[in-house]
């Protein structure tokens, strides 16, 4: 089997790709691939390995040798899966490769926002501590997490991992019903839990039921000072509405690791606001990037190749 990886650079330059190479007869590595280069680079390959490179129906239809697509991520939205199925091309993804990494990042955002780190860093860089008449600054009200209520959307492996870490801080944790399935779910709906939350953390996929799940209507039901964290997908939050709620004190803090368009080449309202001294943190979709998680991506992709060949794809 000949395998071609289209965007190896998306994993960084410190991962070991030899587990993948060991599973195939020929392994071609491309750091980056533009849309116009896909056909040439995948010609004659039986397996395509991609993280974010888009493989649409036109591309797949022009690759008669292609038997397998290995996506180095959980989401397969960059693959036309219907076309792949029609053409007999198997699509395999990976899951839970970055659970510990993303859970750690989520808690980092929660702790930073609870302690108003962005606000106090802004004050220190602006010279306010140096000019203070007292030994400390206390102009921003912090939040002790112990005994506070954390509402999590998404009770999968990641949501449960965040819950375990939060419990270690003494937080009370609730999981809400799956959005769109509230009628058949025994857990309370988000609309019931949100008004009692001190922190809301999102760990669900972006679907028709979760797009703008956190919108102006929901934000208006929150207790003033609630913290909101999104390490799931951009678009689950109405970011403009959330920023407005933050500016007006309905939200006490907002932390996101994802935006609707990545990279945000056209800009974004949250990026414009990070210098304003708000309790706002925007990280560049790097919750998952610990070396351990990235190497797990490689190892799980190698396992997908091995299993596919064992089952004759």
C-alpha positions in Angstrom: 0.0 0.0 0.0 1.2 3.5 -0.9 0.1 6.1 1.7 0.4 9.9 1.3 0.1 12.3 4.2 -1.0 15.7 2.9 -0.5 18.0 5.9 2.1 16.5 8.2 3.1 20.0 9.5 -0.3 20.2 11.2 1.1 17.7 13.8 4.3 19.8 14.4 7.9 18.8 13.6 8.6 16.9 16.8 6.4 13.8 16.2 7.6 10.4 15.1 5.9 9.3 11.9 7.7 5.9 11.8 4.6 4.0 13.2 2.7 5.0 10.0 5.6 4.2 7.7 5.9 0.8 9.3 2.3 -0.1 8.2 2.7 0.6 4.4 5.0 -0.2 1.6 5.5 3.4 0.5 5.0 6.5 2.6 5.1 10.0 1.1 5.2 13.0 3.4 4.0 16.5 2.4 4.1 19.2 5.1 1.4 21.3 3.4 -0.9 20.7 0.4 -3.0 23.3 -1.3 -6.4 22.3 -2.9 -4.8 22.4 -6.4 -2.1 19.9 -5.4 -4.3 17.1 -4.1 -4.8 15.2 -7.3 -1.2 15.2 -8.3 0.0 14.2 -4.9 -2.6 11.4 -4.4 -2.3 9.9 -7.9 -1.5 6.2 -7.5 -2.0 6.2 -3.7 -4.2 3.7 -2.0 -4.4 5.7 1.3 -4.7 9.4 1.8 -3.9 10.8 5.3 -5.1 14.2 6.1 -5.9 16.4 9.1 -7.5 19.5 7.5 -7.0 19.3 3.8 -10.3 19.1 2.0 -11.1 16.1 -0.2 -14.3 16.8 -2.1 -16.3 14.7 -4.5 -14.4 16.0 -7.6 -11.1 15.1 -6.1 -12.2 11.7 -4.9 -13.8 10.8 -8.2 -10.5 11.5 -10.0 -8.5 9.0 -7.8 -9.4 5.5 -9.0 -6.7 3.9 -6.9 -7.7 5.4 -3.6 -9.2 2.9 -1.1 -8.8 4.6 2.3 -8.8 8.0 3.8 -7.4 8.3 7.3 -8.4 11.6 9.0 -6.0 12.6 11.8 -8.8 14.1 13.8 -12.2 13.3 15.1 -14.2 15.5 12.7 -14.6 14.4 9.1 -16.2 17.5 7.8 -13.3 18.1 5.4 -14.2 14.9 3.6 -17.1 14.4 1.3 -18.1 11.2 3.1 -21.1 10.6 0.8 -18.9 10.6 -2.3 -16.4 8.4 -0.5 -19.1 5.8 0.3 -20.4 5.9 -3.2 -16.9 5.3 -4.6 -16.1 2.6 -2.1 -13.5 4.6 -0.3 -13.3 3.8 3.4 -13.0 6.8 5.8 -11.5 6.3 9.3 -11.0 9.0 11.9 -9.6 9.0 15.4 -11.2 9.9 18.8 -10.1 10.7 22.3 -6.5 11.3 21.3 -6.3 14.6 23.2 -8.6 14.0 26.2 -6.0 14.8 28.9 -4.6 17.7 26.9 -7.9 19.4 26.2 -9.2 18.8 29.8 -6.0 20.4 31.1 -6.5 23.4 28.8 -10.1 23.7 29.8 -9.1 23.9 33.5 -6.4 26.4 32.7 -9.0 28.7 31.1 -11.4 28.2 34.0 -8.7 28.9 36.6 -7.4 32.0 34.8 -10.9 33.4 34.3 -11.9 32.7 37.9 -8.9 34.6 39.1 -9.4 37.4 36.6 -5.9 36.8 35.2 -6.5 38.7 32.0 -7.7 41.7 33.9 -4.9 41.7 36.4 -2.3 41.2 33.7 -3.7 44.2 31.9 -3.4 46.2 35.1 0.1 45.2 35.8 1.2 45.9 32.2 -0.5 49.3 32.5 1.5 50.2 35.7 -1.5 50.1 38.1 0.3 47.9 40.7 3.4 50.0 40.6 1.3 53.1 41.3 -0.9 51.5 43.9 -1.2 52.9 47.5 -1.7 49.3 48.8 0.4 46.2 48.6 -2.0 44.4 46.2 -4.7 45.0 43.6 -8.2 43.8 44.2 -10.3 45.8 41.7 -11.5 42.7 39.9 -13.7 40.3 41.9 -12.3 36.7 41.7 -14.2 33.5 42.0 -13.4 30.6 44.3 -14.2 27.4 42.4 -14.8 25.3 45.5 -18.6 24.6 45.9 -19.4 26.4 42.7 -21.7 24.8 40.1 -20.1 23.7 36.8 -22.5 22.8 34.0 -21.0 20.7 31.2 -22.5 20.3 27.7 -21.3 16.9 26.5 -20.9 13.8 28.7 -18.4 12.0 26.5 -14.9 11.1 27.5 -13.7 14.7 27.4 -16.6 16.1 29.4 -16.2 13.4 32.0 -12.5 14.1 32.3 -13.2 17.8 32.9 -15.7 16.8 35.5 -13.1 14.8 37.4 -10.6 17.6 37.4 -13.3 20.1 38.5 -14.4 17.7 41.3 -10.8 17.9 42.6 -11.4 21.6 43.1 -14.5 20.9 45.0 -16.9 22.0 42.3 -20.5 20.6 41.9 -20.8 19.2 38.4 -24.0 18.7 36.3 -24.3 17.4 32.8 -27.1 18.7 30.7 -29.2 16.7 28.2 -28.0 16.2 24.7 -29.1 19.3 22.7 -31.9 18.3 20.4 -32.8 15.2 22.4 -34.1 16.9 25.6 -37.5 15.1 25.3 -36.0 11.7 25.6 -33.0 12.5 27.8 -33.3 12.0 31.6 -30.8 14.7 32.3 -32.0 18.3 32.7 -32.0 20.6 29.7 -29.4 23.3 29.4 -32.2 25.9 29.8 -32.9 24.5 33.2 -29.3 24.3 34.4 -27.9 27.5 32.9 -29.5 29.9 35.4 -27.9 28.1 38.3 -24.4 27.7 36.7 -21.3 29.5 37.9 -19.3 28.0 35.0 -20.5 26.5 31.7 -18.0 24.4 29.7 -18.8 23.1 26.2 -17.5 19.7 25.0 -20.1 18.8 22.3 -19.9 18.6 18.5 -21.1 21.3 16.3 -24.5 20.2 14.9 -27.7 21.7 13.7 -28.8 21.5 17.4 -25.7 23.1 18.9 -25.0 25.9 16.5 -25.4 29.1 18.6 -26.5 26.9 21.5 -25.2 29.7 23.7 -27.1 32.7 22.3 -28.5 36.0 23.5 -31.6 34.3 24.9 -29.5 31.8 27.0 -27.0 34.5 28.0 -29.8 36.6 29.5 -30.8 33.8 31.8 -27.4 33.5 33.4 -26.4 34.7 36.8 -24.2 37.8 36.5 -20.6 36.8 36.6 -21.0 33.3 35.1 -17.9 32.0 33.3 -18.2 30.5 29.8 -15.6 28.2 28.2 -15.6 26.8 24.7 -13.0 24.2 23.9 -15.3 22.4 21.5 -16.1 24.0 18.1 -16.5 27.6 17.0 -20.1 28.5 16.3 -21.5 26.7 19.3 -21.4 30.1 21.0 -22.8 33.3 19.4 -19.5 35.0 20.0 -20.8 38.5 19.3 -23.6 38.0 21.8 -21.2 36.5 24.3 -18.9 39.5 24.0 -21.7 41.9 24.5 -22.7 39.9 27.7 -19.1 40.1 28.9 -18.9 43.9 28.4 -22.2 44.4 30.2 -21.3 42.1 33.2 -23.8 39.3 32.5 -20.7 37.1 31.8 -17.9 37.2 34.3 -15.4 35.7 31.9 -15.2 34.2 28.5 -12.5 31.7 27.3 -12.5 30.2 23.8 -10.0 27.9 22.1 -12.0 27.8 18.8 -13.5 30.2 16.4 -15.9 29.6 13.5 -13.2 30.2 10.9 -9.7 28.9 11.5 -7.3 30.4 11.0 -9.3 33.7 11.5 -7.9 35.4 8.4 -10.8 37.8 8.2 -10.5 38.7 11.8 -13.1 38.2 14.6 -14.8 40.4 17.2 -13.2 38.4 20.0 -9.7 39.0 18.6 -10.4 42.7 18.5 -11.5 42.7 22.1 -8.5 40.9 23.7 -6.6 44.1 24.3 -9.5 45.8 26.1 -8.8 44.6 29.6 -11.8 42.3 29.7 -11.8 38.9 31.4 -11.4 37.3 28.0 -9.0 34.7 26.8 -8.7 33.5 23.2 -6.3 30.7 22.5 -5.4 29.5 19.0 -7.1 26.1 18.9 -4.1 24.6 20.7 -5.9 22.8 23.6 -4.9 19.5 22.0 -1.3 20.2 21.1 0.7 18.5 23.9 3.4 16.3 22.5 1.8 13.2 24.0 -1.6 14.0 22.3 0.1 14.6 18.9 2.0 11.4 19.0 -1.2 9.6 19.9 -2.6 11.0 16.7 0.2 9.3 14.8 -0.2 6.0 16.7 -4.0 5.9 16.2 -3.6 6.6 12.5 -1.1 3.8 12.2 -3.6 1.5 13.9 -6.3 2.6 11.4 -4.0 1.7 8.5 -3.2 -1.6 10.1 -6.8 -2.5 10.8 -8.0 -1.4 7.3 -5.5 -3.6 5.6 -6.3 -6.5 7.9 -9.9 -6.2 6.9 -9.0 -5.7 3.3 -10.2 -2.0 3.7 
